[in-house]
Amino acid sequence: MKRWRCAAAKALTLGIALAMTGCGYHEMGAATHLPPNVQTLAVPMFVSKVQAYNTEAVFTQAVVRELNTRTSYRVLYGMKASEATKNADAVLRGTITNESVAPLTYDSSSGQSSSYLVMVTASVQLVARDGKVLYTNDAFAWRQQYQSTEALSQFVQEDGFAVRRMARDFAQALVSEMLEGFQ
């Protein structure tokens, strides 16, 4: 019985060690699947095909912040797409294609929604200066839940906070997928 437990413990330890080697634990920038000649990334303002206010700006800023935090690339931001193509080794373009808000839970005493789910879908593409597509995802989706309040002014404020939280999480996932090749 003791021998079996020891063998099981060794197997579990080995399994965890093997799993961790494939989970993206690496030195900053070490697991990137981008060509070595890419040193500068341009991120023009994302385009929005939805009628939500400012979502494209918040998401673009979050992606730029994430790239600056997690990579050693020089990130160009705030220029037009045509300028970005001339000044960078690769350009990351994004389009917010869908944004929706749906009730998630209800307060049984008031009969009103007590939390909502905000869903955003984007089309994202990283293209090298020579036109080669380095990364693409036409349906990169992200969701964030937020609580509602009875006061409409507070509700609108919470919606903005939810979008910023969602943009941060979206950016982390996008940069991970883009750099580590989890397509």
N, C-alpha and C positions, 0 to 999 in steps of 0.2 A: 504494500500500500504506500509506504514512504517513497519507494523507488518510482512508483507511478506519479506521485505528486511532484517529485523533483523533475521528472521528464516532462510533465505537463507545464510546469513553471518555465523550464528552459524553452519549450516550444512556443509558449505564449510570449516570452521575452524576445525570441527570434522573430516571431510574427510581427510584433510591435515595431521592432527595429527595421524590418523590411518595409513595413507600411510607411514609416516615417521617411525613409529615403525617397519615396515617390510622392510625397505630399507637398512639395514646393518649399521645403525648408532649405534656404540657401542664402548666400551672401547677397547683399543688395546688387541687383543687376546681373548676377551670375547665371541665372537660368534663362535669360532672354533668348528668344528665337529670332530676333531681328538680326539682319546682316551687320557685320562689324563696321561697315562703312557708314552706318546710320549713327550720327553723333548729335544731330539737331532735329528736333521734332517741332513742327508748327501745329498749333491747335486753333484754327479759326473758330469764331463763334458758331456754336451748333445752330442749325436751322430748325425752325419749329413749324410743323404742319398742324398744330392744334391751337385752340383759342385760349389756352391758359396763359396767365400773365407771368413773364419772366422765367419760366422753367428752363428755357434753353440757356440763358445766361448763368443760372445757378448750376446747372449740370456741367457747362463748359468750365466754369471756375473750379468746380470740384475735381474734374479730370486733370486740369492743369496743376492744381495743388497736389494731387496724388502723384502725378508724374514727377514733379519737383521733389517731393518727399521720398519717393521710393526708387528713383533712378538717377543715374548720373548724366542723363541726356540734357542738353541745353534745350529748354522749352521756350518757343516763341509764341506769344499770345497777344491778341489785340490787333492783329493785322487782317486785311482782307484775304480771301482765299487765293486770289491771283498773286498777291505779294508773298504769301506763305510758300507757294510752290517754288518761287525763285530763290528764297532765302533758307530753305530747310532741306535736309536730306530725305525727310518723309513728312507727310501731312496727314493728321488725324482729323477726319471729317465726321460729324455726327448730325443726324436729323431726328428730332423728336417726332415720331409718327403717330403716337397715340398717348393720350392721358385721360384717365377716367377716375371718378370718385364713386364708390359704391358703399351703401350702408353695410356694416358688418355685424354689429350687435345692437340690440334694442333694450331700452330701459322699460321694464314691465310696468313700473308705476306711472310713467309719463306717456308711454307709448311712442316715444321718439327714439331716434337712433342715438346710441351712446358711443359708438365708435365707427370709424369709416376706414375703408381701404383705398389708398391712392395707388393707381397703377400707371406706370410709364413704360412705353416701349420706344426703343430707338434703333435706328439703322446706323451702324458705325463702320468706317473703313479707314485703314491706314495704308497709304499709297506712297511708294518710294518716288524719288524725283524722276526716275526713268519710266514711271508708269506701272511698275510691278506692284500688284496688290500683296501687301505683307500680312494683312489681317482684315477679315470682314465678318460681320454678323448683322444680318438684316432684321433680326427680331430680338435684340438684346432687351429683355424685360426685367423690370424691378418693381417691387411692391413695398409699401410702408403703411402700417396701421397708425391711426391717431385717434385720440379721444375727442369727443365734441363737448361743448359747454352749452349752457342755456343762453348766454349772451352772444348775439351774432357778431359783435366786434371782436370778442375773444376767439370765436370760432374761426374767423378769417385769419387772425394772427397765428393760431395753431396750425392752420393749413400751410402757411409759409414755413414754419418750423419743420413740419413733416416733410415738405419738399426738400429743404436743406439737408435733413437727416438722410432722406432717401438718396439725394444726389451724392452725399459722401459715401454711402454704402455702394451705390451704383458705380462710382468712380473706382473704389477699391476692387470691386469684382471685375470691372472692365479692364483695368490696368493689369491685374493678375492674369486674366485670360489672354490678353493681347501679348504680354511679355513671355508668358510661360507656355503658350501654345495649346491651351486646353480648349480646342475648338470642337 
